[in-house]
Structures are given as C-alpha cells and as structure tokens.
C-alpha cells in the first residue's frame, strides 16, 4: 500500500470532492445513487441470508456483519453516490465552497435515488425468496423490528451508525488503491452492523422487502418510527465527522 493521505490531506480531498459531487449532472447523480442503493441492498441481502443460515450459531453476528461490508466496498470501488457517505459534503458547505441549496439538493436527490435502487433490488430479491417460508418470515420480522424502535432510539442509533459509516468513507479516501480502500473501509461498517445501528439506505431494502413479504405495519408508522428519525440521525452523525475535521484543519 502506498503512503496514505494524512487527516489534513483527506479534509482537503473531501472539500474538493464536495464541489465535484454538488455539481454533478442530475443524470450522473441518478445513476450513481441508484447503484449505491442497490449495492447496499446487496449487502443487506447477503447478511440476511447469513442470518438465516447461521440462526443457531454463536458466530452468526460476526458473519452477518462481515457479509454486509460488500455493500460499502461496492460503493467505494465500483462507484456510487450513497446518502450516508454524502453527508460529508457538508465539509464543502462549511468552508463556503458549495451553497446550502447545493448541499440540500444533493442530499435529497441521492436519498431518493438510493431508495429507487434499493426498491429495485428488493423486487428482484422477493421473486427469489417468495416461496421460502424462512426468508419470508425473516423479512416480516425485520420490518416489525425496525419500525418498533421508537423515535429517539432510532435517532440515536442513526447518529452512531453514520459516525462509523462516515469514518469508513473518510478513511477510504486515505488510499487511492483498491486493496487499501477495502481494508480501510470495511471494519467501521462491520462494527456498525455488529452493534445493530440503523442505516437509512439499508433500511430501504429491509423494509421494502418486508412489505413485499406480507408485512402489515402501517406506512405512517414506518415513516415516523424509522425513515424520519434514522435519516435525521444519519445526517447528524455524518456532520459530526465532517464538521470536526473541517474545524480541526481549516486554514
């Protein structure tokens, strides 16, 4: 692995990247954000399968967390615009290189198209699992679990999740090589999954597949108990990382 960027150099890199992301053509954002939603869904599908196959194993939680990391690796190496990672473009806003309008438009577009990508993969997943009672039951149960946390619990879990996800993305920027990005990004994501924190894009997949599998949680409950607090929490968690480093190394 070549010499890594220093934390100060990563901060400058993220500032430059913020401008690039905020000025992408809408079509570029649509494609890359849809891919990122699908990539995270792939991680969710893989970890769900491991959860079912290793239901009685004491190593289940570790295997589930490891399998989910394929999602962030695909985003960072294959290329994707992920809402939780894009919270870091707040660095560009804080050092006045992008406007608040550009920031919010990027976040909104990426969130929406992440959902489109996640729904697409959920639909395909359901075609494969619809005749498997264990898989159907798993996704029904995960829908109930993720919509029963309560607003404050989901908010705090979202904060903790995106502190780790943004550290994963931040550290991946230290390296320009694929193996380096893999090694630097995987373990913070492994940690958030192991600890059970809430990631809004992963939830887009889990919740959609739960509904397709026959889940009956009211939509309003899902919005208020999961999507709203987890989205807000993910924004706060990511801004904590971005704002702290920007403040530490600003000129």
N, C-alpha and C positions, 0 to 999 in steps of 0.2 A: 504494500500500500504506500502510495506517495505521501509526502508531507501533507498533513491536514491543515485546513484553514484554521486560524485562531478564532476565538469567540468574537473578537472585534472585526475580523475579516468576514465572518459569517454575517454579522449585523449589517455590514456594508453590502454584502451579496444579497441579503433579504430586502434591503432598501431598493436596490436596483431591480430585483425581481418583482417587487411590489408594483413598480411603474409598468413593467412588461405585462404583468397579469391584468392590471387595471385597464390597459389599452389594447387587449386582445380584440380581434374582430368577434362579434357576437357568435358567429358560426364556430369559431375556434373554441370559445368557451363552452358552447353547447356540446360539441363533440367530446372534448376532453373531460367535461364534468359528467356527461353520460357514462363515459368509460369508467371514471373513478367510482361512480355509484355502482356500476356492475362489478368492478374489481373488489370493492369492499363486500358486496353481496357474495362474491365467490369465496372470500374468507369466511363469511358468515355461514355459507352452505357447507364448507369443509369442516368448520368447527362444530356445526350442528350434527353432521354425520358422525364425527368422532365422539360427540357427547352421547349419541345413541348406542354406538358400537361398544363403547367402554363404560356403559352405565354403572357397572358394578366394580370398576377398577379404582384403586386408590390413586392411580396416576392420571385419572380422567381429566382433572382440572389443568394439569400441566400440558397434556396432549392437546386439549381444546385450545388453550392459549397459544401454543406453538403453531397449530394449524391455521389460526386466524391471521397470523402475520403475513401470509401470502398476499393478503389484500393491500397492505401498505407497501409491500415490495413491488407489486404490480403498478401501483400509483406512481411511485418514485422512479422506477426504472423504465417501465413501458410508457409511462406518461399519462397523467390525469390531473384534473382540477378537483381537489377534494375540499369540501366546505370547511371541515375542521382544520385542515392544514392552511387553508387560505385566510384564516383568521390572522395569520402572521403578516398579511399585507397591511395590517394596522401600523407596522413599522414605517411604511411609506407615508401613511397619513400623519403620523406623529412628527416625522421630520419634514412635513409640508411638501412632499413630492407628489402626492395624489390628494384629491379633494375628498371630503366626506361623501359627496354624491357618488364619486367613482368607487369608493370603498363599499358603500351600501349596495350599489347596483351589482358589483362583482359578487358580494356575498349572496344576494338574493338570486341571481342567475345560477350560481354554482349550486346553491341549496336545491333549487327547483330541478335542475338537470341531473344532479345526483339522485334525486328521487325517481326521475324518469328511468335512469339506468338501473336502479335497484328494483323498480317495478318490473322492468323487462326481464331481469334475471329471476325474479320471484315467479313470474308467469311460467317461464321455462322450467324452473325447479318444480313447480306444482304438477306440471304434466308428468314428470318422472316419479314423484312421490305419492300421487293421489290414491294409488292402490295399496300403499304401505301403511297399515294402521299405526305402527310405532312412530313413523315420521309425522303423520297427520296429528297424532296426539301430542308429540313434542312441540310442534309449532302452535297448536291451540294453547298449550300450557304456557309457552313463552310469551304469547300475546297477552294472556291474563297477567303474568308476572310483571311484564314491562309497563302495563297500564295500571298497576296497583301499588306503585311505589309511594305515591303522594308527591305533591308539587315540590316541596322543599328537599326531600330526599333525592328526587330526580335531578333537581337543580345542582345540588352539591356533588352528586355523582357525575354529572356532566362537566362540572368545573375540574374535578380531579382527573377525569378521562382526558380532557383536552390539554391539561398541563403535560400529561405524558405523551399524547399524540404530537403536540407541537414540539416537544423536546425531541421526539423521534425524527420529525421532519427537519428540525433545526440541525441536529447532529448529522443527518444525511447530507446536508449542504457542506459539511466539512470536507467531504470527499467528492472527487469527480469520477471515481471509478465504481463500476457496478458492485464488485465484491465489498468494497468499503461502504457503499450505501446500504447494502444488505445487512452487514454486521452492525452498523451504527443505528439503523432504524428499527430493527426487529425487536430488540429487547424491551424498549419502553412500551411498545404496543403489546408484547407478550404480558407485560406487567399489568397494564390496564385491564386486559381480558381476564387474567388470573384473579384480579381483585374485584371483578364484577362491575366495573364502572360503565356509565351509559354514554354511548356514541350515537349521535343522531342518525348518521348515514347507515350504520349497521342496523339500527332500529327500523329504518325504512324497509330493509329487506325482511327482518324478522317479523315485523308487524304485518306487512303486506302478505307474506306467506301464511301467517297465522289466520288472517281473514280468508284467504283463498282456501285454507284447510277447514273452514267451517266455524271459525271463531266468531263469537257473538257480542263482543264488547262494543258498546255504543261509540260511534265515531267521535262524538264530542268528548267523551272520556279519554280516548286515545290522544286527541289533540291537546287537551288541557293537562293531562297527567304525564304525558310522555313528550310529544313533539315540541311543545312550547317550553317547558322547563329545561329539557335536555339541550335544545338549541341555545337558549339563553346561557345555560351553564357552560356549554362548549365555547361560546363567544367569550365569556368571562375568563375561562381557563386559558384560552389562546392569547387573549390580550394581556394576561399576566406575564406570560413568557415574552411576547413581543415588546411590551412597554418596558419591562425590566431591563432587557438587553439594550434597547434603544436608549434608555436613560443612562445606563452604565457606560456606554461607549459613544454617546453623542459628542460632537465637536463643540 
